[in-house]
Amino acid sequence: MSALRRHAARELAEETGIDTPPDDLTLWRVLRCGNGNVGVLFLAPSRPAALLRERFAALLSSEAALGRDPELNGIALVRAPEELTSLDGPRADYLAPVLRAHFGPIIDC
């Protein structure tokens, strides 16, 4: 479990610019979707939206300065699963079920 937690903390920093100690992450869900994808999901401590946006913008700027394309080119904070339909771009197939699980009853992929 500690290896997964360390990996999750590293991914969080790489994709959002938010550094979080691995021990501050709590295992929340493991999902398996019909196409074989598995999502191991951790909860991170709550952060202000402004801080998340600021760190993500700094990450994008840093990647651009290095001549690299970031893995993610945008960040969206949603308050309900229905908001997902208004977002552009590709997303993991387990994102909608994760949002439904977070905001309401658990629904498999």
C-alpha positions in Angstrom: 0.0 0.0 0.0 2.8 2.4 0.8 4.2 2.0 -2.8 0.8 2.9 -4.3 0.5 5.9 -1.9 3.9 7.1 -3.0 3.0 6.7 -6.6 -0.3 8.6 -6.1 1.6 11.5 -4.4 4.1 11.6 -7.3 1.3 11.6 -9.9 -0.6 14.3 -8.0 2.5 16.5 -8.1 3.4 15.7 -11.7 -0.1 16.4 -13.0 -1.4 19.2 -10.8 1.7 20.8 -9.2 0.3 20.0 -5.7 3.0 18.4 -3.5 1.4 16.1 -0.9 3.2 13.8 1.5 2.2 10.2 0.7 1.1 9.6 4.3 -1.5 12.4 3.8 -3.3 10.4 1.2 -6.1 8.0 2.2 -7.2 5.1 0.0 -10.7 5.8 -1.0 -11.8 3.5 -3.9 -10.6 0.8 -6.3 -12.6 0.6 -9.5 -12.4 -1.8 -12.4 -14.2 -0.8 -15.6 -15.5 -3.0 -18.3 -12.5 -2.4 -20.6 -10.1 -3.7 -17.9 -8.9 -0.3 -16.6 -8.3 -0.2 -12.9 -8.4 3.0 -10.9 -6.8 3.1 -7.4 -8.1 6.4 -5.9 -6.8 8.3 -2.9 -8.3 11.3 -1.1 -5.9 14.2 -0.6 -6.3 16.9 2.0 -8.6 19.6 1.0 -7.0 22.7 -0.6 -8.4 26.1 -1.6 -9.5 26.3 -5.2 -7.3 29.3 -5.8 -4.2 27.4 -4.6 -5.0 24.5 -6.9 -5.4 26.8 -9.9 -2.3 28.7 -9.0 -0.1 25.6 -8.7 -1.5 24.1 -11.9 -0.8 27.4 -13.8 2.8 27.3 -12.4 3.2 23.7 -13.6 2.0 24.6 -17.1 4.4 27.5 -17.2 7.3 25.4 -16.0 6.6 22.7 -18.6 6.3 25.3 -21.4 9.6 26.8 -20.3 11.3 23.4 -20.6 9.7 22.9 -24.0 7.5 20.1 -22.8 3.8 19.4 -23.2 2.2 18.8 -19.9 0.2 15.6 -19.4 -2.9 17.7 -18.6 -3.7 21.0 -20.3 -6.5 22.1 -18.0 -8.0 21.5 -14.6 -11.7 21.7 -13.7 -13.2 21.6 -10.3 -16.7 20.1 -10.3 -19.4 20.1 -7.7 -21.7 17.5 -9.2 -21.4 14.6 -11.6 -23.6 16.4 -14.1 -21.0 19.1 -14.6 -18.7 16.5 -16.3 -20.8 16.6 -19.5 -20.1 20.3 -20.1 -16.3 19.7 -20.0 -14.3 19.4 -23.2 -11.6 16.9 -24.0 -10.8 13.2 -23.3 -11.2 11.7 -19.8 -10.6 8.4 -18.1 -13.5 6.0 -18.5 -13.8 5.7 -14.7 -14.2 9.4 -14.1 -18.0 9.6 -14.2 -18.4 6.6 -11.8 -15.9 8.2 -9.5 -17.8 11.5 -9.4 -21.1 9.6 -8.8 -19.5 7.6 -6.0 -18.1 10.8 -4.4 -21.3 12.8 -4.6 -23.8 10.0 -4.2 -24.5 6.2 -4.4 -21.8 4.0 -5.8 -22.3 3.0 -9.4 -19.9 0.7 -11.2 -18.3 1.5 -14.6 
